[in-house]
Amino acid sequence: MGFDPELAASNIPALAAITDAELTADTRARIQTVLTAWSAWRSSVTYPRPGHHQYQINDDRDRLVAEVTATLEQLPPAVDLTGMVDLAHRLIQPAWGPPGDHGVEHAVSELRHTAVNRTSLVREARSISRASGVQPDP
């Protein structure tokens, strides 16, 4: 199936209607999912222990997760979308696999989709809506 411009155009109002508050809440939830997945991986019996060649990389990731956890706990509930996406980028930037737990890799992939792709699609849909005079879905 190729690109369907009518189908794409029909999704613009729904995407444009997604609020920054919804995107922020979704991004926060995805960040929390990464942190939870990391905690589960960190306590796994298959987690590399000291002396393993992967241990230093995971130790660096562990510090990053601790920093992001502390930052997330200090953020006010009404943090703006930009602040939440900036925090998400701290988790998205490093390479997360392999080796490692696939649950963590999947959680990071979902975070990337929400914080980067979905946010970009919503912003583009808003721009198209404004330019064409199409109103977002209520």
C-alpha positions in Angstrom: 0.0 0.0 0.0 1.4 3.4 -1.0 0.9 6.8 0.5 -2.8 7.7 0.7 -3.1 11.5 0.8 -6.8 11.4 1.7 -6.1 9.1 4.7 -3.2 11.3 5.8 -5.4 14.5 5.5 -8.2 12.8 7.5 -5.8 12.3 10.4 -4.6 15.9 10.6 -7.6 17.3 12.7 -7.3 14.5 15.3 -3.5 14.9 15.6 -3.8 18.7 15.8 -6.3 18.3 18.7 -3.8 16.5 20.9 -2.8 19.0 23.6 0.6 19.7 25.0 -0.6 18.5 28.3 -1.5 15.1 26.8 1.9 14.9 25.1 3.6 15.9 28.4 1.7 13.3 30.4 2.4 10.6 27.7 6.1 11.5 27.7 6.3 11.4 31.5 4.6 8.0 31.5 7.1 6.7 28.9 10.0 8.0 30.9 8.7 6.2 33.9 8.3 3.0 31.9 12.0 3.2 30.9 13.0 3.8 34.6 10.9 0.8 35.7 12.3 -1.4 32.9 15.8 -0.4 33.9 15.1 -1.2 37.6 13.8 -4.7 36.6 16.8 -5.3 34.4 19.2 -4.0 37.1 17.8 -6.5 39.6 17.8 -9.4 37.1 20.2 -12.4 37.7 21.4 -11.9 34.1 22.5 -8.3 34.7 26.3 -8.1 34.2 28.2 -8.1 37.4 31.5 -6.3 38.2 34.3 -7.6 36.0 32.1 -8.3 33.1 33.0 -6.2 30.0 29.4 -4.8 29.8 29.4 -3.7 33.5 31.0 -0.3 32.9 28.5 0.6 30.2 25.6 -0.5 32.5 27.1 1.4 35.4 27.1 4.6 33.3 23.5 3.9 32.3 22.7 3.3 36.0 24.0 6.8 36.9 22.0 8.3 34.0 18.8 6.5 35.2 19.4 7.7 38.8 19.9 11.3 37.5 16.7 11.2 35.4 14.8 9.7 38.3 15.8 12.5 40.6 15.0 15.1 38.0 11.6 13.6 37.3 10.7 13.5 41.0 11.6 17.2 41.3 9.6 18.3 38.3 6.3 20.1 39.0 3.2 18.3 37.7 2.6 21.2 35.4 6.0 21.1 33.6 5.8 22.1 30.0 6.2 19.8 27.0 9.6 21.2 26.2 11.0 20.4 29.6 9.6 16.9 29.5 10.9 16.2 26.0 14.4 17.6 27.1 14.4 15.1 29.9 13.3 12.3 27.6 16.2 13.1 25.3 18.7 12.4 28.1 17.4 8.8 28.0 17.1 8.6 24.2 20.6 9.7 23.4 22.7 6.8 24.6 22.7 3.5 22.8 20.8 1.0 24.9 21.5 -2.3 23.3 22.7 -4.9 22.7 23.5 -6.6 25.0 21.0 -5.9 27.6 17.4 -6.5 28.5 15.1 -6.1 25.5 12.4 -4.7 27.8 14.6 -1.6 28.4 15.4 -1.3 24.7 11.6 -1.5 23.9 10.8 1.1 26.5 13.4 3.5 25.1 12.0 2.9 21.6 8.5 3.7 22.8 9.8 6.8 24.6 11.5 7.9 21.4 8.3 7.4 19.4 6.3 9.5 21.9 8.8 12.3 22.7 10.2 12.7 19.2 7.9 11.3 16.5 4.5 11.8 17.9 5.3 15.3 19.2 6.7 16.2 15.7 3.6 14.8 14.0 1.3 16.8 16.3 3.2 20.0 15.7 3.2 19.5 12.0 -0.6 18.7 12.0 -1.2 21.9 13.9 0.8 23.9 11.4 -1.1 22.3 8.5 -4.4 23.0 10.2 -3.6 26.6 10.8 -2.4 27.1 7.2 -5.4 25.4 5.7 -8.0 26.8 8.1 -9.0 23.2 9.2 -10.1 23.1 12.8 -8.8 20.4 15.1 -11.2 17.7 16.3 -12.8 18.7 19.6 
